[in-house]
Amino acid sequence: MPTTPSPRERTREELLRLIRAGGGVTRADLTRLSGLSRSAVNAAVASLLADQAVTESDTAPKGPGTGSGRPGTRLRANGGPVAGIDFGHNHLHVAIADTTGAVLGDRRVEMDVDLAAEEAMDAAADLLAGLRREHGLEEIEAVVAGIPGPIDIRSGLVQSPTILSGWVGRSPVQELGRRVGVPVHVENDAALGAMGELYAGTGRDHRDFLYVKAAHGIGASLVLDGRLYRGGTGLAGEIGHTNLAGRSELCRCGNRGCLEAVVSMTSVLEQVAHTHPGVPLEEVPLGDAADAVTRRILQESGRVLGHAVSDLCNLVNPTAVIVGGDLGSGNPCFVQGVEEAVRRYALPAMADALVVAPAALGTLAELRGAIELAVRRTGLPAGPK
Ligand SMILES: [Zn+2]
């Protein structure tokens, strides 16, 4: 299981980031840079040393007045460059980053990931190998990949034969690991989107939030008390197949009336095509430039999603609903529709304390989450996956 920050671990994460950026800092530096108390810094550093996330050296010259012992020793983060891989239903995006999480290079290709697991994993390995050659990186310390489907955390296998059909029964951990030659940690893509927003986006201000990836499918992930909540077997947040009363659209899972059969980029584009006869789809703008009819389609789709999300809000009482994916990012009308429905259907006292916002990282939330998770896995002893 990856390390995700509990409230107590936030201090540790912050100090690790300062140590990574500092290239040899002392505890006194950390106290000054972080504004934390010396005892808080000492406790967090002890924990980082115990986990082998950092090492300390006694070689730093002590300045006058530094006394003897620990204050003069310098701390350095363990770990090397990392990679993140984001498999979408229709794209593949690979990036390499340094130990601070700064992206060194990335590659993105459009492809049908759902049906072509072998090809998608081959392509990911090729893109990563190309990036490593280009940047002269012989070693990659950790790789984290997100796939747009349910993964059973007990077995590491892709579940549900009807959702990501080309991947069912496969172990992306093993198959990707064999291809890239580095141990790979695999998560559901919405979980990584939530992690991206938690560490580097809107989620930084929230301990309890829902992240919804609205793209060619609908996936969600829950961050509760500052931690990613996966559920008993890793399938928490699969709201795309929530049944909507009175709807009969056929879903790829075999049921009718599922949320994602009604709300997805695919269904939005079908409605846009229907309402713009004779106009090539690529000539009908979405986003800010959308016309009145397209805005109405986006807003109504957002309302349908928001109605389903309001039930989740009543259950877990988040302080934010963060909407990402192609639909959530760059389509204010869609997010506005989500917000309207959440305010209409969630318990009023709940909705009053709730922010509904697009993902600050846009469609890069999943890749950022993969990188942030990979950075946090470097220098850690190999634990249970
Ligand atoms: Zn379904």
Residues whose N, C-alpha, C, O or C-beta is under 5 A from the ligand:
A	BS01	ZN	G240 H241 C251 R252 C253 N255 C258
